């Protein structure tokens, strides 16, 4: 599957945004406009004007709507949600070459409200995944105590955990210890 640089960046922003929700980490990671502004800077989101409480509310609502895409049972259902997001954002595709990224497409109007900006960019990134027939790449971490979301961009679609160093490693160590205990219980003393 060929994913362009700008789509990969949008998918990364999508994952980071979804994983700021209180149902993921127990606390709201975007509680105020200062946190939202820091998120925009950290994710290098371009063409964003000063943020307001209304921007914060819109982004939090968008985050919930985007999360629904990961819980759908079919591509048709996911497509309906993505179409609604993109249509509501009033996309305005245009070519741009800012920040040494070469020519790429922005799907939002210049200086659009952050909620519309993200709905257009992230919605289109999801649209590319869906049109490629790759909905199964939109995943939730399989660790039982983790609610994080990720996009599996591995070549063979084999990624199971949001982070192999934390969730994956923790579960592998737990399984190893369980096997060791089981083997110790079977081995005569």
C-alpha positions as CSV (number, residue, x, y, z in Angstrom):
1,X,0.0,0.0,0.0
2,X,1.5,3.3,-1.1
3,X,0.9,6.1,1.5
4,X,2.1,9.6,0.7
5,X,4.0,11.6,3.2
6,X,1.2,14.0,3.9
7,X,-1.3,11.1,4.4
8,X,1.1,9.4,6.8
9,X,1.5,12.7,8.7
10,X,-2.3,13.1,8.9
11,X,-2.7,9.5,10.1
12,X,0.0,10.2,12.8
13,X,-2.0,13.4,13.9
14,X,-5.2,11.3,13.9
15,X,-3.7,8.7,16.2
16,X,-2.2,11.3,18.5
17,X,-5.5,13.2,18.7
18,X,-7.6,10.1,19.4
19,X,-5.3,9.0,22.1
20,X,-5.7,12.3,24.0
21,X,-9.3,11.3,25.0
22,X,-10.2,10.7,28.7
23,X,-11.5,7.2,27.9
24,X,-8.1,6.3,26.6
25,X,-5.8,7.6,29.4
26,X,-8.1,8.3,32.3
27,X,-7.8,12.1,32.0
28,X,-8.5,14.7,29.3
29,X,-5.1,15.5,27.6
30,X,-6.7,18.5,25.8
31,X,-8.4,20.3,28.8
32,X,-7.8,23.8,27.6
33,X,-6.6,26.0,24.7
34,X,-3.0,26.0,26.0
35,X,-2.9,22.2,25.7
36,X,-4.6,22.3,22.3
37,X,-2.0,24.9,21.2
38,X,0.8,22.7,22.4
39,X,-0.7,19.8,20.5
40,X,-0.8,21.9,17.3
41,X,2.9,22.9,17.8
42,X,4.0,19.3,18.6
43,X,2.2,17.9,15.6
44,X,3.5,20.7,13.3
45,X,0.0,21.5,12.1
46,X,0.3,24.4,9.6
47,X,-1.9,27.4,9.0
48,X,-3.5,27.6,12.4
49,X,-4.6,30.9,13.8
50,X,-4.9,31.7,17.5
51,X,-7.1,29.2,19.2
52,X,-10.3,29.8,21.2
53,X,-12.5,27.8,23.6
54,X,-14.7,27.2,20.6
55,X,-11.8,25.6,18.7
56,X,-11.2,23.4,21.7
57,X,-14.8,22.3,21.9
58,X,-14.9,21.5,18.1
59,X,-11.7,19.5,18.3
60,X,-13.0,17.5,21.3
61,X,-16.2,16.8,19.4
62,X,-14.3,15.9,16.2
63,X,-12.2,13.5,18.2
64,X,-15.3,11.6,19.4
65,X,-16.6,11.4,15.8
66,X,-13.3,10.2,14.4
67,X,-13.0,7.5,17.1
68,X,-16.4,6.1,15.9
69,X,-14.7,5.2,12.6
70,X,-12.4,2.8,14.4
71,X,-15.4,1.0,15.9
72,X,-17.4,0.4,12.7
73,X,-18.2,-3.1,11.5
74,X,-18.0,-2.4,7.8
75,X,-16.2,-0.2,5.3
76,X,-19.7,1.2,4.3
77,X,-20.3,2.3,7.9
78,X,-16.8,3.8,8.1
79,X,-17.3,5.6,4.7
80,X,-20.6,7.1,5.9
81,X,-18.9,8.6,8.9
82,X,-15.9,9.8,6.9
83,X,-18.1,11.3,4.2
84,X,-20.1,13.2,6.9
85,X,-16.9,14.6,8.5
86,X,-15.4,15.7,5.2
87,X,-18.6,17.3,3.9
88,X,-19.2,19.2,7.2
89,X,-15.6,20.5,7.0
90,X,-16.2,22.1,3.6
91,X,-13.0,20.8,2.0
92,X,-11.1,23.0,-0.3
93,X,-8.4,20.9,-2.0
94,X,-5.3,22.8,-3.1
95,X,-1.6,22.2,-3.8
96,X,1.0,23.6,-1.5
97,X,4.7,23.2,-0.9
98,X,5.4,24.7,2.5
99,X,8.1,23.8,5.1
100,X,10.3,21.9,2.7
101,X,7.7,19.1,2.2
102,X,7.5,19.4,-1.5
103,X,4.2,19.6,-3.3
104,X,1.3,18.0,-1.5
105,X,-2.5,18.6,-1.1
106,X,-4.2,20.4,1.7
107,X,-7.9,19.7,1.9
108,X,-8.8,22.6,4.2
109,X,-9.4,26.3,3.3
110,X,-6.5,28.6,4.3
111,X,-6.7,29.5,8.0
112,X,-9.9,27.4,8.5
113,X,-11.0,26.8,12.0
114,X,-8.9,24.1,13.6
115,X,-11.9,21.7,13.8
116,X,-12.6,22.0,10.1
117,X,-8.9,21.9,9.2
118,X,-8.5,18.6,11.1
119,X,-11.8,17.1,9.9
120,X,-10.8,17.7,6.3
121,X,-7.2,16.5,6.6
122,X,-7.8,13.5,8.9
123,X,-11.0,12.6,7.1
124,X,-9.2,12.5,3.8
125,X,-6.4,10.4,5.3
126,X,-9.1,7.9,6.5
127,X,-10.7,8.1,3.1
128,X,-7.4,7.0,1.4
129,X,-7.2,4.0,3.8
130,X,-10.8,3.0,3.1
131,X,-10.5,3.4,-0.7
132,X,-7.4,1.2,-0.6
133,X,-9.5,-1.5,1.0
134,X,-7.4,-1.3,4.1
135,X,-10.0,-0.6,6.9
136,X,-8.5,-3.5,9.0
137,X,-5.4,-1.3,9.5
138,X,-7.5,1.0,11.8
139,X,-7.1,-0.8,15.1
140,X,-7.5,-0.7,18.8
141,X,-4.6,-2.0,21.0
142,X,-5.1,-5.7,21.9
143,X,-3.7,-5.3,25.3
144,X,-6.6,-5.9,27.7
145,X,-5.9,-2.8,29.8
146,X,-5.2,-0.4,26.9
147,X,-7.8,1.7,25.0
148,X,-5.3,3.4,22.6
149,X,-5.9,3.4,18.9
150,X,-3.3,3.0,16.1
151,X,-3.1,2.7,12.3
152,X,-1.2,-0.5,11.4
153,X,1.2,0.5,8.6
154,X,3.3,-2.6,8.8
155,X,3.8,-4.4,5.6
156,X,1.9,-7.6,6.6
157,X,-0.8,-5.9,8.8
158,X,0.5,-7.9,11.8
159,X,0.8,-5.1,14.5
160,X,-1.4,-5.9,17.5
161,X,-0.4,-3.3,20.1
162,X,-0.2,0.5,20.2
163,X,3.4,0.2,21.2
164,X,5.5,-3.0,21.2
165,X,7.8,-1.6,23.8
166,X,5.0,-1.1,26.4
167,X,1.8,-3.0,25.8
168,X,3.4,-5.7,23.5
169,X,6.4,-6.3,25.7
170,X,4.4,-6.3,28.9
171,X,2.0,-9.0,27.6
172,X,4.9,-11.1,26.2
173,X,6.7,-11.0,29.6
174,X,3.4,-11.9,31.4
175,X,2.9,-14.8,29.0
176,X,6.5,-16.0,29.5
177,X,6.1,-15.9,33.2
178,X,2.9,-17.8,33.1
179,X,4.6,-20.5,31.0
180,X,7.4,-20.6,33.4
181,X,5.0,-21.0,36.4
182,X,3.2,-23.7,34.5
183,X,6.4,-25.6,33.7
184,X,7.6,-25.3,37.3
185,X,4.3,-26.7,38.5
186,X,4.6,-29.7,36.2
187,X,8.3,-30.4,36.9
188,X,8.8,-32.8,39.9
189,X,11.0,-31.5,42.6
